[in-house]
Amino acid sequence: MIVDRLDEPPADLERRTGWAIKPEGACRDDVCVPLPSPFDVRDLAERLGMALVHDEEHGLWALGPESGGRALATAELPEIVLPDRGGQELSLRSLRGTKLFMIAWASW
């Protein structure tokens, strides 16, 4: 989307991306990504993983779509089942409420 100002949210941001600017930040459905104040499109682009390019000659900016983004869809841990030291399956969800320290290692 074409943007001519960086200090205010683009008028059609929600219609084109689904993200709305609210007091708590950029929000889509139940997900909100905090934004610093005052508003700056550069912060929005960085926080949501959107490309932002500047056409200096015409004084315009182009805000691209999300590309992998940094917004979490949920804060809930997906179901993960791993073998324990004895080879038995262990669901990480079964450890809910206890402190857990995981170490991951790969030989490559």
C-alpha positions in Angstrom: 0.0 0.0 0.0 1.2 3.5 -0.8 1.8 5.8 2.2 2.5 9.5 2.0 2.9 10.2 5.7 4.8 8.2 8.4 3.3 9.8 11.4 -0.3 8.5 11.0 -1.7 5.1 10.3 -2.7 4.5 6.6 -6.4 5.1 6.2 -7.0 1.7 4.5 -4.6 -0.3 6.8 -7.3 -2.5 8.4 -9.1 -3.2 5.1 -5.9 -4.2 3.3 -4.0 -6.0 6.0 -6.5 -6.9 8.8 -4.4 -4.9 11.3 -6.1 -2.0 13.1 -4.3 0.7 15.2 -5.7 0.8 18.7 -4.4 2.3 22.0 -2.8 -1.1 22.8 -1.0 -1.2 19.4 -1.5 -2.9 16.1 -4.4 -5.5 16.6 -5.9 -8.2 14.4 -8.5 -10.4 16.0 -7.3 -11.3 19.5 -3.6 -10.5 18.7 -2.1 -7.1 19.6 1.5 -6.0 18.9 2.6 -3.0 21.0 3.8 0.0 19.2 5.8 2.9 20.5 4.3 6.4 20.8 4.1 8.6 18.8 3.0 6.4 15.9 5.5 5.8 13.1 4.9 3.6 10.1 8.5 2.5 10.3 7.8 1.0 13.7 4.7 -0.7 12.4 6.6 -2.2 9.5 9.4 -3.5 11.7 7.1 -5.0 14.4 4.9 -6.8 11.9 7.6 -7.9 9.5 6.4 -5.7 6.6 8.7 -4.3 4.0 8.9 -0.5 3.8 10.5 1.2 0.8 10.9 4.9 0.1 10.6 6.7 -3.2 12.5 9.9 -2.4 11.8 11.5 -5.7 8.0 11.4 -5.2 8.0 11.5 -1.3 6.1 8.3 -1.1 6.5 5.1 0.9 5.3 1.6 0.0 4.3 -0.7 2.8 4.5 -4.4 1.8 2.7 -7.5 3.2 3.9 -9.4 6.2 6.8 -11.7 5.6 7.0 -14.2 8.4 6.3 -11.5 10.9 7.0 -11.2 14.6 3.4 -11.3 15.8 2.5 -14.4 17.7 -0.8 -16.1 16.6 -1.2 -17.4 20.2 0.8 -17.7 23.4 -0.3 -21.3 23.8 2.3 -24.0 23.5 1.5 -26.5 20.8 1.2 -30.2 21.8 4.8 -31.5 21.9 5.6 -35.1 22.7 9.2 -36.2 23.1 10.8 -39.4 24.2 12.2 -39.4 27.8 15.5 -41.1 28.7 13.8 -44.4 29.0 12.2 -44.2 25.5 8.7 -43.5 26.8 6.7 -40.7 25.3 6.4 -37.6 27.5 3.9 -34.8 26.7 5.3 -31.4 27.7 1.7 -30.4 28.5 1.7 -33.0 31.3 4.4 -30.9 33.0 2.2 -27.8 33.1 2.8 -25.7 36.3 6.3 -27.0 36.8 9.5 -25.4 35.9 11.1 -26.9 32.8 14.6 -26.5 31.4 15.2 -27.9 27.9 18.4 -28.3 26.0 18.4 -28.9 22.3 21.4 -30.2 20.5 22.1 -31.2 16.9 25.2 -32.8 15.5 25.2 -30.9 12.3 
